[in-house]
Amino acid sequence: MEKVLTYYQEDSLKLEAAKFLIRNMPGHYSLADTSVYLYYNAVDSALESMRGKSVWEIKDSLEVVTDRFAFSVNGETVQDVEVITADYLIRNIDTAFEHWRNGKWASHLNFDQFCEYLLPYKTDELQLLDNWREYLEGKFGKELEVLRYCDAYRNSAIQATVHVNRNLKNDLRPVISTSRIIPVYRLSTRVNIPFGTCGDYTAIATAAFRSCGVPVTYDFTPQWPFRSMGHTWNALLANNGKMIPFGGTESNPGEPHKLDDKMAKVFRKTYTANPELNRLNEIEKYVPPTFRVPFIEDVTTEYMDCVDVEVEVDGEDGRYVYLTVFDNHSWVPVDFARVKEGKARFKNVGKNIVYLPVRYEVDDEIIPTGAPFILTYEGKAERLITDTVRKQAVTLFRKYPVYPHAYTWAWRVVNGVFEAADNPEFKDAITIHKIKEWAVVGTEVVVPDSCRAYRYWRFWQPHEYCNMAEIYFVERKTGDFVEGKIIGTDGSWDNNGNDKTKAFDRNLLTFFDAPHHGAWVGMDFGKPIEVGKILYVGRGDGNTIEIGDMYELMYWDDNCWNSLGKQVAEDISLKYDNVPRGALLWLRDLTKGQEERIFTYENGKQVWW
């Protein structure tokens, strides 16, 4: 460090930049175990040998490499200040200044902005300290200079971002997928792995943009407040001084990126440490992973209209508590605040979300410090107080909200009809029911008492593709499900195997994907049958109530989840008669599946959170 400071003693601005890096270097870490290079080299070899293979074949191959190195690569770390060399730091400072002073895409930055968004010698923790700026610029900055031929683009950071992002997308061809491979922190290797998470691609993109002199960082929300996982993305400091979000390898600045997704909190990765997080890590015995690394700042106000919320908590003054949201199975911290006189004030929090304040002691087990509450659009914290005295009956049709991937197909049953006939070609068919609603939940069709017995029963979709997941025929006299020979249109769309049998395989995740419009599917019972009702579930996400699965309804009270009983679904809905009013509820499928959401029950409907 002394060598670096001496080297720049005649250049006051570079000297200040060097001091900035050195002053904020404590807390930044690299991997201590150099045997990790052998692992990286093995990954390189596997990628080379698998060239031309599918992403999934390559993924399998890299997981084999991981198995080979699982016991030889450890995660021990060392502070950068102990391993970084003067030459490496000087080379990075000089290159960053060259991009700032003589480059085209960062001349609008002031010194503080330059220090944060262009100067740092690495862009991600544990990143290998190598010549990443040189090889990434050569790989992803190709033909960037052509922008000089357009005067409007000559110094546009946005246009430079669009150009580099196109190179990233064309070269990486990103496939979003998790895997169990040991993380790779050498960028020259990482950019050749043909799959990764949004975090992987955001990290690669940040380094690629900075290598080209484009001031880009990355932001993240630690946990979506309406489903599992969190999300990371990039942000560009544009010429107008505004931070513009975008998805590296995915979307460009100005294009929609998760515009309609609720967020509780948003943080930005920084090189400088957050002093409040430093204090938190000094005081608390256990700190959740999101807040163990102090190099983040709260930028929630850049993304949404938010409010401060003060809640009464059970905690010692001066200690920290956390605000959590539900991730489908547990409460995950998204913010922190210090306790003062029995209260905690969380700043800049997203609205229309259910939160639970918690604290930790010595391990990762949360200790609720107050009641869950809904932070309304009006900015009020409405506590969810369970009334165990007043009970209500509820009818539940789903365990998870209808999201776009299910919504996309739900309309395909509309105007389809259920028919019955004595003729296998349905020439004398009578219409039992015409569907008018989208198939977002399982539906019961009551067959009129006046309808006599018929041998052939079917669902026919004359106007669209016949996308039916499950059909149940219920015999009038016995109330039992009745089955016969499956009949209907042969084949499937693009020969994908989802033929007519899928409508009766008792699996909501399979469905009849008809080969053309006007297809149908039904049953030949071999003799006339009086059907009393028909149950059906259209193509969807498998989160409607599935007949035969075991469910358990939970409610939150006394700082924990409590059971309202288990039951096997015998219908396309579940009924509970003993549900406390005002409770936060959670319906669990104990048979299978992962997607489950908390909800309240209001005016006879599930309201998802």
C-alpha positions as CSV (number, residue, x, y, z in Angstrom):
1,M,0.0,0.0,0.0
2,E,2.9,2.3,0.8
3,K,4.4,1.6,-2.6
4,V,1.1,2.6,-4.3
5,L,0.8,5.9,-2.3
6,T,4.4,6.7,-3.2
7,Y,3.9,5.9,-6.8
8,Y,1.1,8.6,-7.1
9,Q,2.6,11.3,-4.9
10,E,3.0,13.6,-7.9
11,D,-0.6,13.0,-9.1
12,S,-3.0,14.4,-6.4
13,L,-6.2,13.0,-8.0
14,K,-4.8,9.4,-8.5
15,L,-3.4,9.6,-5.0
16,E,-6.9,10.4,-3.6
17,A,-8.3,7.5,-5.6
18,A,-5.6,5.1,-4.2
19,K,-6.4,6.3,-0.7
20,F,-10.1,5.7,-1.4
21,L,-9.4,2.1,-2.4
22,I,-7.0,1.4,0.5
23,R,-9.3,3.1,3.1
24,N,-12.2,1.0,2.1
25,M,-10.3,-2.3,1.4
26,P,-10.8,-3.9,4.9
27,G,-13.7,-6.3,4.7
28,H,-13.2,-7.2,1.1
29,Y,-12.1,-10.8,0.7
30,S,-10.5,-13.2,-1.7
31,L,-10.3,-17.0,-1.5
32,A,-7.2,-18.1,0.5
33,D,-6.9,-21.6,-0.9
34,T,-4.9,-21.4,-4.2
35,S,-5.9,-25.0,-5.0
36,V,-9.1,-23.4,-6.3
37,Y,-7.2,-22.7,-9.5
38,L,-7.0,-26.4,-10.2
39,Y,-10.7,-26.5,-9.9
40,Y,-11.1,-23.6,-12.3
41,N,-8.7,-25.2,-14.8
42,A,-10.7,-28.4,-14.6
43,V,-13.9,-26.5,-15.4
44,D,-12.1,-24.9,-18.3
45,S,-11.1,-28.3,-19.6
46,A,-14.6,-29.7,-19.2
47,L,-16.1,-26.7,-21.0
48,E,-13.6,-27.2,-23.9
49,S,-14.3,-30.9,-24.2
50,M,-18.1,-30.3,-24.1
51,R,-18.1,-27.7,-26.8
52,G,-21.2,-28.1,-29.0
53,K,-23.1,-30.0,-26.4
54,S,-26.4,-28.9,-24.9
55,V,-26.5,-26.7,-21.8
56,W,-27.9,-29.6,-19.7
57,E,-25.1,-32.0,-20.8
58,I,-22.6,-29.3,-19.9
59,K,-24.3,-28.8,-16.6
60,D,-24.1,-32.5,-15.8
61,S,-20.4,-32.6,-16.8
62,L,-19.6,-29.6,-14.5
63,E,-21.4,-31.2,-11.6
64,V,-19.2,-34.3,-12.1
65,V,-16.2,-31.9,-11.8
66,T,-17.6,-30.5,-8.6
67,D,-17.9,-34.0,-7.1
68,R,-14.2,-34.5,-7.9
69,F,-13.1,-31.3,-6.2
70,A,-15.7,-31.3,-3.4
71,F,-13.3,-32.2,-0.6
72,S,-10.2,-30.4,-2.0
73,V,-11.6,-26.9,-2.5
74,N,-12.5,-25.0,0.7
75,G,-14.1,-21.7,1.2
76,E,-11.4,-20.1,3.5
77,T,-10.9,-16.5,2.8
78,V,-8.3,-13.8,3.3
79,Q,-8.7,-10.1,3.3
80,D,-7.7,-8.4,0.0
81,V,-5.3,-6.1,1.8
82,E,-3.2,-9.2,2.6
83,V,-2.9,-10.5,-0.9
84,I,-3.3,-7.6,-3.3
85,T,-0.1,-6.4,-5.0
86,A,1.0,-2.9,-5.6
87,D,1.4,-3.6,-9.3
88,Y,-2.1,-4.9,-9.6
89,L,-3.6,-2.0,-7.8
90,I,-1.6,0.5,-9.9
91,R,-2.6,-1.1,-13.1
92,N,-6.3,-1.0,-12.2
93,I,-6.2,2.6,-11.1
94,D,-4.4,3.7,-14.3
95,T,-6.9,1.8,-16.5
96,A,-9.9,3.2,-14.6
97,F,-8.5,6.8,-15.0
98,E,-7.9,6.2,-18.7
99,H,-11.5,5.3,-19.1
100,W,-12.7,8.3,-17.1
101,R,-10.4,11.0,-18.5
102,N,-9.9,9.8,-22.0
103,G,-12.8,7.4,-22.6
104,K,-16.2,8.2,-24.0
105,W,-18.7,6.8,-21.6
106,A,-17.8,8.0,-18.2
107,S,-16.8,11.7,-18.6
108,H,-20.0,12.8,-16.9
109,L,-19.0,11.3,-13.6
110,N,-17.8,13.4,-10.7
111,F,-14.9,12.0,-8.6
112,D,-17.0,10.3,-6.0
113,Q,-19.1,8.6,-8.7
114,F,-16.0,7.5,-10.5
115,C,-14.6,6.0,-7.3
116,E,-17.7,4.0,-6.7
117,Y,-18.7,2.9,-10.2
118,L,-15.5,2.6,-12.2
119,L,-12.4,2.6,-10.0
120,P,-12.8,-0.6,-7.8
121,Y,-10.2,-3.3,-8.7
122,K,-13.0,-5.9,-8.6
123,T,-16.8,-5.9,-8.9
124,D,-17.7,-8.9,-6.8
125,E,-16.5,-10.5,-3.5
126,L,-14.1,-13.4,-3.9
127,Q,-13.4,-12.4,-7.5
128,L,-10.0,-13.5,-8.6
129,L,-7.6,-10.6,-8.8
130,D,-6.4,-11.0,-12.4
131,N,-6.4,-8.9,-15.6
132,W,-10.2,-9.0,-15.9
133,R,-10.5,-5.5,-17.4
134,E,-8.3,-6.4,-20.3
135,Y,-9.8,-9.7,-21.4
136,L,-13.4,-8.6,-20.7
137,E,-13.1,-5.4,-22.8
138,G,-11.6,-7.4,-25.6
139,K,-14.4,-9.9,-25.5
140,F,-17.5,-7.7,-24.9
141,G,-16.4,-4.3,-26.1
142,K,-16.1,-5.4,-29.7
143,E,-16.9,-2.7,-32.2
144,L,-17.9,-0.3,-29.5
145,E,-16.0,2.5,-31.3
146,V,-18.5,2.5,-34.1
147,L,-20.8,4.7,-32.0
148,R,-18.5,7.6,-32.7
149,Y,-19.9,7.8,-36.2
150,C,-23.2,9.1,-34.7
151,D,-22.9,12.4,-33.0
152,A,-25.9,11.6,-30.7
153,Y,-24.2,8.4,-29.6
154,R,-20.6,9.6,-29.4
155,N,-20.6,10.0,-25.6
156,S,-23.8,8.2,-24.7
157,A,-23.4,5.8,-21.8
158,I,-26.9,4.4,-22.6
159,Q,-25.9,3.6,-26.2
160,A,-22.6,2.1,-25.0
161,T,-24.6,-0.1,-22.6
162,V,-27.0,-1.2,-25.3
163,H,-24.0,-2.2,-27.5
164,V,-22.1,-4.1,-24.8
165,N,-25.3,-5.7,-23.6
166,R,-25.9,-7.0,-27.1
167,N,-22.4,-8.5,-27.2
168,L,-23.0,-10.1,-23.8
169,K,-26.3,-11.6,-24.9
170,N,-25.0,-12.9,-28.1
171,D,-21.9,-14.4,-26.5
172,L,-23.3,-15.8,-23.3
173,R,-26.7,-16.8,-24.6
174,P,-27.9,-16.9,-21.0
175,V,-29.9,-19.8,-19.6
176,I,-31.3,-19.2,-16.1
177,S,-30.7,-22.3,-14.0
178,T,-29.5,-23.1,-10.5
179,S,-26.9,-25.9,-10.1
180,R,-24.8,-27.5,-7.4
181,I,-21.4,-26.7,-8.9
182,I,-18.8,-25.0,-6.7
183,P,-19.0,-21.2,-7.4
184,V,-16.5,-20.0,-10.0
185,Y,-15.0,-16.6,-9.2
186,R,-12.5,-16.4,-12.1
187,L,-14.3,-14.3,-14.7
188,S,-12.4,-15.8,-17.7
189,T,-13.9,-19.2,-16.7
190,R,-17.2,-17.8,-15.5
191,V,-18.1,-16.2,-18.8
192,N,-17.9,-19.6,-20.6
193,I,-20.4,-21.4,-18.3
194,P,-23.6,-21.5,-20.3
195,F,-26.0,-21.3,-17.4
196,G,-26.4,-19.4,-14.2
197,T,-28.6,-17.4,-11.9
198,C,-29.6,-13.8,-12.4
199,G,-26.9,-13.0,-9.8
200,D,-24.3,-14.7,-11.9
201,Y,-25.2,-12.8,-15.0
202,T,-25.5,-9.5,-13.2
203,A,-22.0,-9.9,-11.7
204,I,-20.5,-10.8,-15.1
205,A,-22.3,-7.9,-16.8
206,T,-21.1,-5.4,-14.1
207,A,-17.5,-6.4,-14.7
208,A,-17.9,-6.4,-18.5
209,F,-19.4,-2.9,-18.6
210,R,-16.8,-1.5,-16.2
211,S,-14.0,-3.1,-18.3
212,C,-15.3,-1.0,-21.2
213,G,-15.4,2.2,-19.1
214,V,-19.2,2.2,-18.7
215,P,-20.3,3.1,-15.1
216,V,-22.6,0.2,-14.2
217,T,-23.3,-1.3,-10.8
218,Y,-25.8,-3.9,-9.6
219,D,-28.9,-3.7,-7.4
220,F,-30.8,-6.4,-5.7
221,T,-33.9,-7.2,-3.6
222,P,-33.0,-9.8,-1.0
223,Q,-36.4,-11.5,-1.2
224,W,-39.6,-11.0,-3.3
225,P,-42.5,-10.4,-0.9
226,F,-44.9,-12.4,-3.1
227,R,-42.9,-15.5,-4.0
228,S,-39.7,-17.4,-3.4
229,M,-36.2,-16.1,-4.0
230,G,-34.9,-12.6,-4.6
231,H,-33.5,-10.9,-7.7
232,T,-30.5,-8.9,-8.9
233,W,-30.1,-6.6,-11.9
234,N,-27.9,-3.9,-13.2
235,A,-28.1,-0.1,-13.0
236,L,-26.4,2.5,-15.2
237,L,-25.4,5.9,-14.1
238,A,-26.5,7.7,-17.3
239,N,-25.3,11.1,-18.6
240,N,-28.3,12.8,-17.1
241,G,-27.1,11.8,-13.6
242,K,-29.9,9.3,-13.1
243,M,-29.5,5.6,-12.3
244,I,-31.3,3.5,-14.9
245,P,-32.1,-0.1,-14.1
246,F,-31.8,-2.9,-16.7
247,G,-31.0,-6.6,-16.9
248,G,-27.4,-7.3,-18.0
249,T,-27.7,-9.9,-20.9
250,E,-31.5,-9.5,-20.7
251,S,-32.9,-6.0,-21.2
252,N,-31.5,-2.6,-22.0
253,P,-31.8,0.7,-20.1
254,G,-35.2,2.1,-20.7
255,E,-36.8,-1.3,-21.4
256,P,-39.2,-2.8,-18.9
257,H,-37.5,-4.8,-16.2
258,K,-39.8,-6.2,-13.4
259,L,-41.8,-3.0,-13.5
260,D,-44.9,-4.5,-11.9
261,D,-43.3,-6.7,-9.3
262,K,-43.7,-5.6,-5.7
263,M,-40.5,-5.1,-3.7
264,A,-40.0,-4.7,0.0
265,K,-36.5,-3.3,-0.2
266,V,-33.8,-2.6,-2.8
267,F,-30.1,-2.4,-2.1
268,R,-27.1,-1.5,-4.2
269,K,-23.7,-3.2,-4.1
270,T,-21.0,-0.7,-3.2
271,Y,-17.2,-0.7,-2.6
272,T,-17.5,1.5,0.5
273,A,-18.8,0.0,3.6
274,N,-22.2,0.9,5.2
275,P,-21.2,2.2,8.8
276,E,-24.5,1.0,10.2
277,L,-23.9,-2.5,8.9
278,N,-20.5,-2.4,10.4
279,R,-22.0,-1.6,13.7
280,L,-24.6,-4.3,13.4
281,N,-22.0,-6.9,12.7
282,E,-20.0,-5.8,15.7
283,I,-22.9,-5.9,18.1
284,E,-25.0,-9.0,17.1
285,K,-23.8,-12.6,17.7
286,Y,-25.8,-13.8,14.6
287,V,-26.4,-11.8,11.5
288,P,-28.4,-13.1,8.5
289,P,-26.4,-13.6,5.3
290,T,-27.8,-10.6,3.4
291,F,-26.3,-8.2,6.0
292,R,-23.0,-9.9,6.9
293,V,-21.2,-8.1,4.1
294,P,-21.4,-4.3,4.8
295,F,-20.9,-3.2,1.2
296,I,-24.5,-2.3,0.4
297,E,-26.6,0.9,0.5
298,D,-30.4,1.3,0.6
299,V,-31.7,2.6,-2.7
300,T,-35.4,1.7,-2.3
301,T,-36.6,5.3,-2.9
302,E,-35.1,5.2,-6.4
303,Y,-37.6,2.4,-7.3
304,M,-40.9,3.0,-5.5
305,D,-43.0,5.2,-3.3
306,C,-42.2,3.9,0.2
307,V,-42.7,4.9,3.8
308,D,-41.0,4.7,7.1
309,V,-42.7,2.3,9.5
310,E,-42.3,2.2,13.3
311,V,-43.3,-1.0,15.1
312,E,-43.3,-2.0,18.8
313,V,-40.9,-4.8,19.3
314,D,-39.6,-7.1,22.0
315,G,-35.9,-6.3,22.0
316,E,-33.2,-4.7,24.0
317,D,-32.4,-1.1,23.4
318,G,-29.4,-0.7,21.1
319,R,-29.8,-4.2,19.6
320,Y,-31.0,-4.8,16.1
321,V,-34.2,-6.4,14.8
322,Y,-35.2,-7.3,11.3
323,L,-38.2,-6.9,9.0
324,T,-39.0,-10.1,7.2
325,V,-41.2,-11.2,4.4
326,F,-42.5,-14.7,3.6
327,D,-40.7,-16.7,0.9
328,N,-43.3,-19.6,0.5
329,H,-41.9,-21.5,3.5
330,S,-40.2,-19.2,6.0
331,W,-39.6,-15.6,7.0
332,V,-36.6,-13.9,5.3
333,P,-35.1,-10.7,6.5
334,V,-35.1,-7.7,4.1
335,D,-34.3,-4.8,6.4
336,F,-32.8,-4.0,9.8
337,A,-33.3,-1.3,12.5
338,R,-32.0,-0.5,15.9
339,V,-34.3,-0.8,18.9
340,K,-35.0,2.4,20.8
341,E,-37.4,2.5,23.8
342,G,-39.2,-0.7,22.7
343,K,-39.7,0.5,19.1
344,A,-37.9,0.0,15.8
345,R,-38.1,2.4,12.9
346,F,-37.6,0.8,9.5
347,K,-36.9,3.4,6.8
348,N,-38.1,3.4,3.2
349,V,-40.2,0.2,3.1
350,G,-42.4,-1.0,0.2
351,K,-46.1,-0.9,0.6
352,N,-49.0,-3.5,0.3
353,I,-46.8,-6.2,1.8
354,V,-47.1,-8.4,4.9
355,Y,-44.1,-8.1,7.2
356,L,-43.1,-9.8,10.4
357,P,-40.5,-8.1,12.8
358,V,-38.0,-10.6,14.2
359,R,-34.7,-10.8,16.1
360,Y,-31.9,-13.4,16.3
361,E,-29.8,-14.6,19.2
362,V,-26.9,-17.0,18.5
363,D,-28.2,-19.0,15.5
364,D,-30.4,-18.7,12.4
365,E,-33.6,-19.3,14.3
366,I,-35.9,-16.3,14.1
367,I,-37.6,-15.0,17.3
368,P,-40.7,-13.0,16.3
369,T,-40.8,-9.7,18.2
370,G,-44.3,-8.5,17.3
371,A,-47.4,-9.4,15.3
372,P,-47.3,-9.6,11.5
373,F,-48.7,-6.6,9.8
374,I,-49.9,-5.3,6.4
375,L,-48.2,-2.1,5.3
376,T,-51.1,-0.6,3.3
377,Y,-50.9,1.7,0.4
378,E,-51.8,4.5,2.8
379,G,-48.7,3.8,4.7
380,K,-50.5,2.3,7.8
381,A,-49.2,-0.8,9.6
382,E,-52.4,-2.9,10.1
383,R,-51.5,-5.6,12.6
384,L,-52.9,-9.1,11.8
385,I,-54.4,-10.0,15.2
386,T,-55.9,-13.5,15.3
387,D,-59.3,-13.8,16.9
388,T,-59.5,-17.3,18.2
389,V,-62.9,-16.7,19.8
390,R,-64.8,-15.8,16.6
391,K,-64.4,-18.6,14.0
392,Q,-65.5,-18.7,10.4
393,A,-65.9,-21.3,7.7
394,V,-63.6,-21.0,4.7
395,T,-63.5,-22.6,1.2
396,L,-60.1,-22.9,-0.4
397,F,-59.4,-23.5,-4.1
398,R,-55.7,-22.8,-4.4
399,K,-52.5,-22.9,-2.3
400,Y,-50.7,-20.3,-4.5
401,P,-51.7,-17.2,-6.5
402,V,-52.4,-17.3,-10.2
403,Y,-49.3,-15.9,-11.8
404,P,-48.7,-15.1,-15.5
405,H,-47.4,-18.6,-16.5
406,A,-50.7,-20.1,-15.4
407,Y,-52.9,-17.1,-16.5
408,T,-51.4,-17.5,-20.0
409,W,-53.4,-20.8,-20.6
410,A,-56.4,-20.3,-18.3
411,W,-58.6,-18.8,-21.1
412,R,-58.3,-21.8,-23.4
413,V,-61.3,-23.6,-21.9
414,V,-63.7,-20.7,-22.4
415,N,-66.6,-21.5,-24.7
416,G,-65.8,-25.2,-24.5
417,V,-68.7,-27.5,-23.7
418,F,-69.4,-30.7,-21.8
419,E,-71.7,-33.0,-23.8
420,A,-73.4,-36.4,-23.4
421,A,-74.6,-38.7,-26.1
422,D,-75.6,-42.3,-26.9
423,N,-73.6,-42.1,-30.2
424,P,-69.8,-42.4,-30.1
425,E,-69.6,-39.6,-32.7
426,F,-71.9,-37.4,-30.5
427,K,-74.3,-36.8,-33.4
428,D,-77.2,-36.7,-30.9
429,A,-75.3,-34.9,-28.2
430,I,-76.9,-32.7,-25.6
431,T,-75.1,-29.8,-24.0
432,I,-74.6,-30.2,-20.3
433,H,-72.6,-27.1,-19.6
434,K,-70.8,-24.3,-21.5
435,I,-67.7,-22.9,-19.8
436,K,-67.8,-19.1,-19.4
437,E,-65.0,-18.6,-16.8
438,W,-61.2,-18.9,-17.1
439,A,-59.9,-22.1,-15.5
440,V,-57.8,-20.6,-12.7
441,V,-59.4,-22.9,-10.1
442,G,-61.0,-26.3,-10.2
443,T,-64.7,-26.1,-11.1
444,E,-67.7,-28.2,-10.3
445,V,-70.5,-28.6,-12.9
446,V,-73.8,-29.8,-11.4
447,V,-75.7,-31.9,-14.0
448,P,-79.4,-31.3,-13.9
449,D,-81.6,-34.0,-12.3
450,S,-83.6,-34.1,-15.6
451,C,-80.5,-35.3,-17.5
452,R,-80.9,-39.1,-18.1
453,A,-78.1,-41.7,-18.4
454,Y,-75.8,-41.6,-21.3
455,R,-72.9,-43.8,-22.4
456,Y,-70.6,-41.2,-23.9
457,W,-69.5,-38.0,-22.1
458,R,-66.9,-35.5,-23.3
459,F,-65.4,-32.1,-23.2
460,W,-65.3,-30.4,-26.6
461,Q,-63.5,-27.2,-27.4
462,P,-64.6,-26.1,-30.8
463,H,-62.9,-22.7,-30.8
464,E,-59.4,-23.3,-29.2
465,Y,-56.9,-25.9,-28.4
466,C,-58.3,-28.4,-25.9
467,N,-56.1,-27.7,-22.8
468,M,-57.7,-29.7,-20.0
469,A,-55.6,-31.0,-17.1
470,E,-58.1,-33.2,-15.3
471,I,-61.8,-34.3,-15.7
472,Y,-63.7,-36.2,-13.0
473,F,-67.2,-37.7,-13.7
474,V,-69.2,-38.4,-10.5
475,E,-72.0,-40.9,-10.6
476,R,-75.3,-39.5,-9.3
477,K,-76.5,-42.3,-7.1
478,T,-73.2,-43.4,-5.5
479,G,-71.3,-40.1,-5.5
480,D,-68.3,-42.1,-6.6
481,F,-65.9,-41.1,-9.4
482,V,-66.7,-43.3,-12.4
483,E,-64.3,-44.2,-15.2
484,G,-64.4,-45.9,-18.6
485,K,-62.5,-46.0,-21.8
486,I,-60.7,-42.8,-22.7
487,I,-62.0,-41.5,-26.1
488,G,-61.3,-38.3,-28.1
489,T,-59.0,-36.7,-30.6
490,D,-55.8,-38.6,-31.2
491,G,-52.4,-37.1,-31.0
492,S,-50.9,-34.0,-29.4
493,W,-49.6,-30.6,-30.3
494,D,-46.2,-31.0,-32.1
495,N,-46.3,-34.7,-31.0
496,N,-45.2,-33.6,-27.5
497,G,-46.8,-36.6,-25.8
498,N,-49.6,-34.7,-24.0
499,D,-52.4,-36.7,-25.5
500,K,-56.0,-37.3,-24.4
501,T,-55.0,-39.7,-21.6
502,K,-53.4,-36.8,-19.7
503,A,-56.9,-35.5,-18.9
504,F,-57.5,-38.6,-16.8
505,D,-54.1,-39.4,-15.3
506,R,-54.8,-37.6,-12.0
507,N,-51.9,-35.3,-12.3
508,L,-52.6,-31.6,-12.5
509,L,-49.2,-30.8,-14.1
510,T,-50.0,-32.8,-17.2
511,F,-52.8,-31.9,-19.6
512,F,-54.3,-32.7,-23.0
513,D,-52.5,-30.5,-25.4
514,A,-54.7,-31.0,-28.5
515,P,-53.1,-31.1,-31.9
516,H,-55.6,-28.6,-33.4
517,H,-58.7,-26.5,-32.7
518,G,-62.0,-28.4,-32.4
519,A,-60.5,-31.3,-30.4
520,W,-62.3,-33.2,-27.7
521,V,-61.7,-35.7,-24.9
522,G,-64.1,-37.9,-22.9
523,M,-65.2,-41.3,-21.6
524,D,-67.0,-44.3,-23.0
525,F,-68.5,-45.9,-19.9
526,G,-69.6,-49.0,-21.9
527,K,-73.2,-48.5,-20.7
528,P,-75.4,-45.5,-19.9
529,I,-74.4,-43.7,-16.7
530,E,-76.2,-41.1,-14.8
531,V,-73.6,-38.4,-14.0
532,G,-74.5,-36.1,-11.1
533,K,-71.6,-33.7,-11.5
534,I,-68.5,-33.1,-13.4
535,L,-65.3,-31.7,-11.9
536,Y,-62.6,-30.2,-14.1
537,V,-59.3,-28.4,-13.9
538,G,-57.9,-26.6,-16.9
539,R,-54.2,-26.5,-17.8
540,G,-52.4,-24.6,-15.1
541,D,-49.6,-24.6,-12.6
542,G,-50.6,-27.5,-10.3
543,N,-51.5,-25.2,-7.4
544,T,-55.2,-25.7,-7.5
545,I,-56.6,-28.2,-4.9
546,E,-55.6,-31.7,-6.2
547,I,-57.9,-34.6,-5.3
548,G,-56.0,-37.2,-3.3
549,D,-53.4,-34.9,-1.9
550,M,-53.0,-34.3,1.9
551,Y,-53.3,-30.7,2.9
552,E,-52.8,-28.8,6.2
553,L,-54.1,-25.3,7.0
554,M,-52.0,-23.2,9.3
555,Y,-52.7,-19.9,11.0
556,W,-50.3,-17.5,12.7
557,D,-50.8,-16.9,16.4
558,D,-48.6,-16.6,19.5
559,N,-45.5,-16.0,17.4
560,C,-45.7,-19.3,15.5
561,W,-47.7,-21.3,12.9
562,N,-50.5,-23.4,14.4
563,S,-52.4,-26.2,12.6
564,L,-56.1,-26.2,11.9
565,G,-56.0,-29.8,10.8
566,K,-55.0,-32.1,8.0
567,Q,-57.3,-33.5,5.3
568,V,-57.1,-35.4,2.1
569,A,-58.8,-33.5,-0.7
570,E,-61.9,-35.3,-2.0
571,D,-63.1,-32.4,-4.2
572,I,-61.7,-29.5,-6.1
573,S,-61.9,-27.3,-2.9
574,L,-61.2,-27.7,0.8
575,K,-63.5,-26.6,3.6
576,Y,-62.5,-25.7,7.1
577,D,-65.1,-24.6,9.7
578,N,-62.9,-23.6,12.6
579,V,-60.8,-20.8,11.2
580,P,-60.0,-17.8,13.5
581,R,-61.0,-14.5,12.0
582,G,-58.4,-11.9,11.1
583,A,-55.7,-14.6,10.9
584,L,-52.8,-14.9,8.5
585,L,-53.2,-18.3,6.9
586,W,-51.0,-20.7,5.0
587,L,-52.2,-23.8,3.1
588,R,-49.7,-26.6,2.8
589,D,-49.7,-29.5,0.4
590,L,-48.0,-32.2,2.4
591,T,-48.0,-34.6,-0.6
592,K,-45.9,-32.7,-3.1
593,G,-45.0,-29.3,-4.5
594,Q,-43.1,-26.2,-3.3
595,E,-45.2,-23.2,-4.2
596,E,-47.3,-22.1,-1.3
597,R,-48.3,-18.5,-0.2
598,I,-49.7,-16.8,2.9
599,F,-53.1,-15.3,2.6
600,T,-56.0,-13.7,4.5
601,Y,-59.6,-14.6,4.0
602,E,-61.8,-11.7,3.2
603,N,-65.4,-11.6,1.9
604,G,-65.3,-15.3,1.1
605,K,-62.1,-15.2,-0.9
606,Q,-58.4,-15.9,-0.5
607,V,-56.4,-12.6,-0.6
608,W,-52.7,-13.5,-1.3
609,W,-49.7,-11.8,0.2
